[in-house]
Amino acid sequence: MAEPLTSLADDRALLGRTSTAERVADILRDRIAEGYFPPGARLSEEGVCGALGVSRNTLREAFRLLTHERLLVHRLNRGVFVRVLDIGDVEDIYRTRALVERAVVRGLGEAPHGLGALAAAVREGRRAAREDDWNGVATANIRFHRALVALAGSVRTDELMRGVLAELRLAFHVVDDPRRLHQPYITRNAEVLAALEAGDRAAAEHLLTDYLDSSRRRVVEAYRDRVAGGGEREAAAAAAGGA
């Protein structure tokens, strides 16, 4: 994986002539969702401003927006850090996912649906697994579920779930064995896709319900084990001088 600030520089062109705090927040949110910034990482104003070519005022507004979304925290006299979740956060993320993702599937009209982005995410996950790239598998999984929510055709729902799924990625960072966590969902994503391709919304919703419950239990178990062992404190301490 590329260095976080180097990867931000790659996105600089996206800002174009209409650089806004919202667009900067979009870029940083996406980078959190893709695993570039782990929980506890400090985001340097100087480093991010230099990578994106934006002013400190613009960046501070973007930081404010992401703090409101619970992705960042501001620590007095220390700076801005990526938030460290607790188990209650993880449980709430999955409650939200179940409410939204199941409703999206249940509310789909008659097939065919535009499933190209879901199929691409399934292929991406399989490729990453073949390359033993489990961070890549996690990113493909996040993209699959963003594409699933996008089937609703709702800008508001898309915006809500972008933040929720970025928070979910923060929980993934504390898992010691990402292969054990993510490998089952390569197949499960493919099963949900196949049900949607067949136009069987009831089967897709049933698969998704079981999927989310299983994923919640796995993540909470792994998260509880890591945090109980002091992993949360270790992660924050290790990242205190981060990018």
ABEGO torsion letter per residue (X at the ends): XBBAAAAAAAAAAAAEAABBAAAAAAAAAAAAAAGABBBGBBBBAAAAAAAAGBBAAAAAAAAAAAAAAGABBBBBGAEBBBBBBBAAAAAAAAAAAAAAAAAAAAABBBOBBBAAAAAAAAAAAAAAAAAGBAAAAAAAAAAAAAAAAAAAGBAAAAAAAAAAAAAAAAAAAABABAAAAAAAAAAAAAAAAAAAAAGBAAAAAAAAAAAAAAAAAAAAAAAAAAAAAGAAAAAAAAAAABX
